[in-house]
């Protein structure tokens, strides 16, 4: 009995709980509550700011199963945004892509589907075959595409991730963490159109063919949790039941990741608890929405003298509900000495957010375009036109 008690005590001591901020009533301390007791790892993150609201063992390297496809979908959406891929473009299916087992949309060798249909198959039905077909379309081979996945992970600061395939089927040296999954989920959500796929509960492929294929989203929360619209489930016998989920209410969008859950019911219940906690306790104070004008910035001796600046993402501050916002203010601090040439993505300043005189946050700003140095003749004409301009 003494031996069993000692083992139980050691196991309890080694367990890592999802620690939420402690609440106090008078002088009595309320113990932290573990909202995901059955998960091996978990993260609750604000999608706008990237702030981790709560976490459990967030940097543990674990197999992600089909949550891998979040990176696959991210590279697809980025290719569409760049114009190198179109949603209505046809994708031919190779024998290799069609041979994938596990979750699939039963693609046939030589079959053609549009990028949009492939995305449906990946996002809703977790199609391993569709993932490989898209990898080959974008990069020429799955191996090349996986190299792109790892490079993008590095760019995003996913320090504990390595991909070995594009769909999450069991393979050596394929791992990530709950925190890294939240990071790539947040990046995918910057492509607002993705939730048209991840948030749909049911749809069809080959709808007008003799063999229509009914899709039902593997993420049941998009139907049963108010505000849920993604992102990706995963399961293998090694990874167990995994989910990167997102939901939005009012100004607050959060990402909840759980890995290593024992079954779908427990997985969904624990993600629901994370969502409920976030929406009950937190809100977002919005500064700018994607597409809002931020003004413009001047470039000395540039081909153009000023460049309009538009918010490329939502800018906001995460805060506890009930926090006084009367003294919150923001300020654009742009580099006054910018000189051509300026590269696209070059730092040009930052947005500073204050509560009174205290700095709450700062967001870096980069140039949305490259600006070459102006010719001497252009500079001469610009100078002379200013000489003869009157108010």
Protein Blocks (a to p, Z undefined) as FASTA:
>chain_A
ZZmmmmmmmmmmmpccdddddddehjaccddddfblmbmbdcdddfklopafbdchklbc
cdekjmlmmmmmmmmmmmmmnopacfklccdddfklmmpghjdehiaehiacdfklmmmm
mmmnopaklmmmmmmmmnopaklmmmmmmmmmmmnopakbccfbfnopacehiacdfklm
mmmmmmmmmmmmlmmmmmpmbdcehklpmbdcddddfblklmmpghiacjbdcddfklmp
addddddehjbccddddehiabfklmmmmmmmmmmmmmmmpccddfbdehiaebjaddeh
iabfbdcdddfbdcdddddehiafklgccdddddfkbccdddehiafbdcdddehjacfb
dcddddfbdcddddfklmmmmmmmmmmpcZZ
